[in-house]
Every structure is written in C-alpha cells, then in structure tokens.
C-alpha cells in the first residue's frame, strides 16, 4: 500500500472530481487520470492553466510573474501546472472547453526509437520516431520527448495525422544553445532509444464544422498545423482552408511542393507564405510583411461566410500579434485555438 498522501480536487463549474498525490502537480494529476483541463507550456510561463483557488491549502512552485502577476496571486489565482496540494481543493476553472474534456486522452509514456533526421532548412529539422505501441492523439497535440541520457526533455508537436499512431514525425527549430535541438545534428543517430510522453495540448482540430478554417504559423509552428491539415484532408470534410505561414527569407520556407500538390487537389485551399525580410533580387513574388499583417489583408478581402475556426501555432510574439487581428475580423474567442511555443527553461 502506498504511503503517499492523496487529496481530492473538485473542478467547478464542471463538477469533475479527481485525486492528486502530494508531490504531484494538479495538472499532472489531471493528465494521469485523463481529465484534460486547459493547458499550454506546463512550465508556469504561459498562463493557459490559470484558475481560481476557492478552498484548500496549496504550495506554488516557481513560476513566471508574466503568467501569474502578484496581484492575481494575491486574489487567489493559481497555475495548475505549478500547484501542489496539501489538503482537499476546490478550484474554479476560468477557461474550460467541454469538447476538450469530452475528448480527453490519458497521458502515458511510450518507448520510442529514432528512425530519421532530415534537414529542411538551415535551422529546421524533421525528426521521425517509431513507438513500441500506438499513441492515440488529436491532430495538433504534442508529446514530451526525452533524449537517451534521460535528462533532457522537450515538448514537440506531431506533424503527422492521428491515423499514423506508431510512427510520429516532428518539425523542430534549432536554437544555438538548445540542449535538445543541438543534438539533432551531432549526438542523435537512427536507432537511438527515446521516451515519448503524452498526448498534451488543447490546440487540436475541431471536427464537423462547415465554416472556414484558418491555420496561422511560423517556424516550427508548421508541425501541428500540418497535422491538422492532413487530418482535415483525410476526414473528407469540405470547408475553405487558408494556411498562412510566416518566415524571414525565402531560404526559410520548406515543404512548398507538398502544399502546391494540396492546392491542386483540394477544392478551396490556399497556402499563403509571407516573408518579413524578403531580399532584393531573390525573385520573390509572394506576400511580404509580418504574418499578422498579411492575415489582416486577406481577411479584409476574402469576405468569408460562416463561423471561422482559427488555429495559430508559433512563437509568443507572433501569437500575440495574430489574436487581435482575428478578434477584429469577428472570429469568436471560443473558436480561436493557439499554442505558444515558449523556449525551454534551464
């Protein structure tokens, strides 16, 4: 019998109850029991899991005051990813999605084997792994991958659709001092043993919706959006789809042939890359400017009909610039799904 103390957590207003062990964060306990509350970085940086503590004794681990300012902490707000329970808790969820909770998948660990690493651009890599058992996930979700040393773990979104549960692919951006990404060109080799844990993430494709779908990304934000797009194609659903992708120069674009084939095959799909630093003489004839500016121009000119679903994945500054553009265009807040790719905390 385990001697670890456990406490009851009740989430309002949904009325869901679960147990949390001492030494376990409330968010990890929810993942373990297949209760998918809103979450993002899982590291106390993004505020996606911000909630209100109604009753109970807790300890908050170190977090960013950007995600939880002192005045909110003083008024009882907490971050589920940094909350340890020392009594039974009653927590009010400030943001919740009934569809998300209905489609929750328990988080598990999977043994994996590295099969391929491919260079897509000077700082973007494609990583492929095979799992010992299939991983069930929704298009747009991500897993935590641990290197063979068992120490370095990073979060990466699947680039493949859920119909491929045994072989996962990831589009990963390299950082000069990245503990994980630096290993992509040197230390990692096909056959290496990795660990994948998941699925995580709330920015997944909502199904059977007839209105337009907007995909907006930059950098490795391509990964979950590619998964969402492929899953949409496989579903056979028909809706207008626009994929906006921001890059600095033409050399930072990739998979252009794949998108050209999709444009030829799908009845109402456009891939719209935009360069923020287009170079003179490179022959670029596409959109220029930051991706939120290009998005705003298209939304003004296209005149979409029906409720728009928007998915935005990439660096926080890009997301922060895109959100007001979507809101000004009349996209309902509950139909805006995003995933901020925060850098890892050392």
C-alpha positions as CSV (number, residue, x, y, z in Angstrom):
1,X,0.0,0.0,0.0
2,X,1.3,3.4,-0.9
3,X,2.1,5.8,2.0
4,X,1.8,8.9,-0.3
5,X,-0.9,11.2,0.9
6,X,-3.7,11.9,-1.6
7,X,-6.3,14.7,-1.7
8,X,-9.5,15.3,-3.6
9,X,-9.7,18.0,-6.2
10,X,-13.1,19.3,-7.4
11,X,-13.2,21.4,-10.5
12,X,-16.0,23.9,-10.8
13,X,-18.2,24.8,-12.6
14,X,-18.0,21.4,-14.4
15,X,-18.3,19.3,-11.2
16,X,-15.5,16.9,-12.0
17,X,-13.5,15.4,-9.2
18,X,-10.1,13.6,-9.1
19,X,-7.3,12.7,-6.7
20,X,-3.9,14.4,-6.5
21,X,-0.9,13.0,-4.7
22,X,1.3,15.1,-2.6
23,X,4.4,16.0,-4.6
24,X,2.4,15.8,-7.8
25,X,1.1,19.0,-9.5
26,X,-2.7,19.3,-10.0
27,X,-2.1,19.4,-13.8
28,X,-0.1,16.2,-13.8
29,X,-2.7,14.5,-11.8
30,X,-5.4,15.6,-14.3
31,X,-3.2,14.3,-17.2
32,X,-2.7,10.9,-15.4
33,X,-6.5,10.5,-14.9
34,X,-7.5,11.6,-18.4
35,X,-9.0,14.9,-17.4
36,X,-8.0,17.5,-19.9
37,X,-8.1,20.9,-18.5
38,X,-6.8,23.9,-20.4
39,X,-3.0,24.0,-20.5
40,X,-0.1,25.1,-22.6
41,X,3.6,25.1,-21.7
42,X,3.2,23.1,-18.4
43,X,6.2,25.2,-17.1
44,X,4.4,28.2,-15.5
45,X,5.2,30.6,-18.4
46,X,2.0,30.8,-20.5
47,X,-1.0,31.2,-18.1
48,X,-3.2,28.8,-20.0
49,X,-4.0,26.8,-16.9
50,X,-4.6,29.8,-14.7
51,X,-7.5,29.1,-12.3
52,X,-9.0,30.3,-9.0
53,X,-8.4,28.5,-5.7
54,X,-11.8,28.5,-3.9
55,X,-10.8,26.3,-0.9
56,X,-7.7,24.4,0.2
57,X,-4.1,24.5,1.2
58,X,-1.5,24.6,-1.7
59,X,2.1,25.4,-2.5
60,X,3.0,27.1,-5.7
61,X,6.3,26.1,-7.3
62,X,8.4,28.7,-9.1
63,X,6.6,30.4,-12.0
64,X,6.8,33.4,-14.2
65,X,5.0,36.6,-12.9
66,X,4.2,37.3,-16.6
67,X,1.9,34.2,-16.4
68,X,0.6,35.0,-12.9
69,X,1.2,38.6,-11.7
70,X,1.4,39.2,-8.0
71,X,-1.9,41.0,-7.8
72,X,-3.7,37.9,-9.3
73,X,-1.8,35.6,-6.9
74,X,-2.9,37.8,-4.0
75,X,-6.6,37.4,-5.2
76,X,-6.4,33.6,-5.1
77,X,-5.4,32.8,-8.7
78,X,-3.1,29.8,-9.3
79,X,-1.4,27.9,-12.1
80,X,-2.4,24.3,-12.1
81,X,1.0,23.2,-13.6
82,X,2.8,24.7,-10.5
83,X,0.3,23.8,-7.8
84,X,0.9,21.1,-5.1
85,X,-2.0,20.2,-2.9
86,X,-1.8,19.8,0.9
87,X,-5.5,19.4,1.5
88,X,-8.7,18.7,-0.4
89,X,-9.1,21.5,-3.0
90,X,-11.9,23.3,-4.7
91,X,-10.8,25.0,-7.9
92,X,-12.8,27.2,-10.3
93,X,-11.7,26.8,-13.9
94,X,-11.5,30.2,-15.6
95,X,-11.3,28.7,-19.0
96,X,-12.6,25.3,-20.0
97,X,-13.8,23.6,-23.1
98,X,-16.5,20.9,-22.9
99,X,-15.3,19.4,-26.2
100,X,-11.8,19.2,-24.9
101,X,-12.9,17.5,-21.7
102,X,-15.1,15.1,-23.6
103,X,-12.2,14.1,-25.8
104,X,-9.6,13.7,-23.1
105,X,-6.9,11.0,-23.6
106,X,-4.9,9.8,-20.5
107,X,-1.2,10.7,-20.7
108,X,1.2,7.8,-20.9
109,X,4.9,7.1,-21.5
110,X,6.0,5.3,-24.7
111,X,9.3,3.7,-25.6
112,X,10.5,5.1,-28.9
113,X,13.3,4.5,-31.5
114,X,14.7,7.3,-33.6
115,X,14.4,6.4,-37.3
116,X,15.3,9.6,-39.2
117,X,16.5,13.2,-39.0
118,X,16.3,15.4,-42.1
119,X,17.5,18.9,-42.7
120,X,14.6,21.1,-44.0
121,X,16.3,24.5,-43.7
122,X,19.4,25.8,-42.1
123,X,17.6,25.7,-38.7
124,X,14.6,23.4,-39.1
125,X,14.8,19.7,-38.8
126,X,12.4,16.8,-39.4
127,X,12.6,14.1,-36.7
128,X,10.9,10.8,-37.0
129,X,10.4,8.1,-34.3
130,X,8.7,4.7,-34.1
131,X,6.8,3.8,-30.9
132,X,6.6,0.4,-29.3
133,X,2.8,0.8,-29.1
134,X,0.4,3.1,-30.8
135,X,-0.2,6.6,-29.4
136,X,-3.8,7.9,-29.6
137,X,-3.9,11.7,-30.1
138,X,-5.8,14.5,-31.7
139,X,-4.3,16.5,-34.6
140,X,-2.5,19.5,-33.2
141,X,-1.4,17.8,-29.9
142,X,2.2,17.3,-28.7
143,X,4.4,14.9,-26.6
144,X,7.4,15.4,-24.4
145,X,10.4,13.6,-25.8
146,X,13.4,12.6,-23.6
147,X,16.8,12.1,-25.0
148,X,18.7,8.9,-24.4
149,X,20.5,10.5,-21.5
150,X,17.2,10.5,-19.6
151,X,17.9,14.1,-18.5
152,X,16.9,16.5,-21.4
153,X,13.2,16.6,-22.2
154,X,11.4,18.9,-24.6
155,X,7.9,19.3,-26.0
156,X,7.2,18.9,-29.7
157,X,4.0,18.8,-31.7
158,X,3.3,15.9,-34.0
159,X,3.5,16.8,-37.7
160,X,1.7,13.6,-38.8
161,X,-2.0,12.9,-38.6
162,X,-3.5,10.7,-35.8
163,X,-4.0,8.0,-38.5
164,X,-0.3,7.2,-38.1
165,X,-0.1,6.3,-34.3
166,X,3.0,4.2,-34.4
167,X,5.4,6.4,-36.4
168,X,5.5,10.1,-35.3
169,X,7.2,13.0,-37.1
170,X,8.1,16.4,-35.7
171,X,9.2,19.7,-37.3
172,X,11.8,21.2,-34.9
173,X,13.5,24.5,-34.8
174,X,17.2,24.5,-33.8
175,X,18.5,27.0,-31.3
176,X,22.2,27.9,-30.9
177,X,22.3,26.8,-27.2
178,X,19.4,24.3,-27.3
179,X,20.1,21.3,-25.2
180,X,17.8,19.1,-27.3
181,X,18.0,20.7,-30.7
182,X,21.8,20.9,-30.7
183,X,21.8,17.1,-30.5
184,X,19.9,16.8,-33.8
185,X,22.9,17.3,-36.0
186,X,25.5,15.7,-33.8
187,X,24.6,13.4,-31.0
188,X,21.4,11.7,-32.2
189,X,21.6,8.7,-34.6
190,X,19.0,6.4,-36.1
191,X,18.3,3.5,-33.7
192,X,18.7,5.7,-30.5
193,X,16.2,5.0,-27.8
194,X,14.0,7.8,-26.7
195,X,11.0,8.2,-24.5
196,X,7.8,10.0,-25.6
197,X,5.1,11.0,-23.1
198,X,1.7,12.4,-24.0
199,X,-0.5,13.5,-25.6
200,X,-0.8,17.1,-24.4
201,X,-2.3,20.2,-25.8
202,X,-5.6,21.9,-26.4
203,X,-5.0,23.3,-29.9
204,X,-6.4,20.3,-31.8
205,X,-8.7,20.1,-34.8
206,X,-12.4,20.5,-34.1
207,X,-14.4,18.3,-36.4
208,X,-17.5,18.6,-38.5
209,X,-17.5,22.3,-38.7
210,X,-18.6,23.8,-42.0
211,X,-17.2,27.3,-41.8
212,X,-13.7,28.5,-43.0
213,X,-10.6,27.2,-41.2
214,X,-7.5,29.4,-40.8
215,X,-4.1,28.0,-40.0
216,X,-1.5,30.6,-39.0
217,X,2.1,29.7,-38.0
218,X,5.7,30.5,-38.1
219,X,8.9,28.4,-37.5
220,X,8.2,25.0,-36.0
221,X,4.6,26.1,-35.7
222,X,4.3,24.3,-39.0
223,X,4.3,21.0,-37.2
224,X,0.9,20.9,-35.5
225,X,-0.7,22.9,-38.4
226,X,0.5,20.3,-40.9
227,X,-1.0,17.5,-38.7
228,X,-4.3,19.4,-38.5
229,X,-4.4,20.0,-42.3
230,X,-3.6,16.3,-43.1
231,X,-6.3,15.2,-40.6
232,X,-8.8,17.5,-42.3
233,X,-7.9,16.1,-45.7
234,X,-8.3,12.5,-44.5
235,X,-11.6,13.3,-42.9
236,X,-13.2,14.1,-46.2
237,X,-14.8,17.3,-44.8
238,X,-15.2,20.2,-47.2
239,X,-14.6,23.7,-46.0
240,X,-12.5,26.7,-47.1
241,X,-8.9,26.4,-45.7
242,X,-6.2,29.1,-45.7
243,X,-2.7,28.3,-44.3
244,X,-0.7,31.4,-43.5
245,X,3.0,30.8,-42.8
246,X,5.5,33.5,-41.8
247,X,9.2,33.3,-42.5
248,X,12.1,35.7,-42.7
249,X,13.5,34.9,-46.1
250,X,12.8,32.5,-49.0
251,X,15.5,30.2,-47.6
252,X,13.4,29.7,-44.5
253,X,10.5,28.2,-46.5
254,X,10.1,24.4,-46.9
255,X,7.6,21.7,-48.0
256,X,6.4,24.1,-50.8
257,X,5.9,21.2,-53.2
258,X,3.7,19.4,-50.8
259,X,1.5,22.4,-50.4
260,X,1.3,23.0,-54.1
261,X,0.0,19.5,-54.6
262,X,-2.6,20.1,-51.9
263,X,-3.7,23.3,-53.6
264,X,-4.2,21.4,-56.8
265,X,-6.1,18.6,-55.1
266,X,-8.3,20.4,-52.6
267,X,-11.3,22.5,-53.8
268,X,-10.8,25.5,-51.6
269,X,-7.3,25.5,-50.1
270,X,-4.6,28.1,-50.3
271,X,-1.1,28.1,-48.8
272,X,0.0,31.7,-48.2
273,X,3.6,32.1,-47.2
274,X,4.8,35.6,-46.3
275,X,8.4,36.9,-45.9
276,X,9.2,39.6,-43.3
277,X,12.7,40.1,-44.7
278,X,12.4,39.5,-48.4
279,X,15.8,40.1,-50.1
280,X,16.2,42.2,-53.2
281,X,16.9,40.2,-56.3
282,X,15.7,36.8,-54.9
283,X,12.7,36.7,-57.3
284,X,10.1,36.5,-54.5
285,X,6.6,37.4,-55.8
286,X,4.6,36.3,-52.8
287,X,3.3,38.2,-49.8
288,X,5.7,40.3,-47.8
289,X,5.4,41.6,-44.2
290,X,4.7,40.1,-40.9
291,X,2.2,37.2,-41.0
292,X,-0.4,39.0,-38.9
293,X,-0.3,41.9,-41.4
294,X,-0.8,39.5,-44.3
295,X,-3.6,37.7,-42.4
296,X,-5.4,41.0,-41.8
297,X,-5.2,41.9,-45.5
298,X,-6.7,38.6,-46.6
299,X,-9.5,38.7,-44.0
300,X,-10.5,42.1,-45.3
301,X,-10.5,41.0,-48.9
302,X,-11.9,37.4,-48.8
303,X,-15.2,38.1,-47.1
304,X,-15.6,34.6,-45.6
305,X,-19.1,33.3,-44.8
306,X,-19.9,31.2,-41.8
307,X,-18.2,30.8,-38.4
308,X,-14.4,30.8,-38.7
309,X,-12.2,28.4,-36.8
310,X,-8.6,29.7,-36.3
311,X,-5.5,27.7,-35.2
312,X,-2.3,29.6,-34.6
313,X,1.0,28.0,-33.5
314,X,4.4,29.5,-33.1
315,X,6.5,32.0,-31.0
316,X,4.6,34.1,-28.4
317,X,5.1,37.5,-30.2
318,X,3.5,36.1,-33.4
319,X,0.5,34.7,-31.4
320,X,0.1,38.0,-29.5
321,X,0.0,39.9,-32.8
322,X,-2.4,37.4,-34.5
323,X,-5.0,37.3,-31.8
324,X,-6.3,40.9,-32.1
325,X,-6.4,40.6,-35.9
326,X,-8.7,37.6,-35.5
327,X,-10.8,39.3,-33.0
328,X,-11.2,42.5,-35.1
329,X,-12.3,40.2,-38.0
330,X,-15.1,38.9,-35.9
331,X,-13.7,35.4,-35.1
332,X,-15.4,34.3,-31.9
333,X,-12.9,33.8,-28.9
334,X,-14.2,30.2,-28.4
335,X,-13.2,29.4,-32.0
336,X,-9.6,30.7,-31.6
337,X,-7.1,27.9,-30.7
338,X,-3.5,28.6,-30.2
339,X,-0.2,27.1,-29.0
340,X,2.6,29.4,-27.9
341,X,6.0,27.8,-28.4
342,X,7.8,29.1,-25.4
343,X,11.5,28.4,-25.1
344,X,12.6,25.8,-22.5
345,X,13.6,26.9,-19.0
346,X,17.0,25.8,-18.0
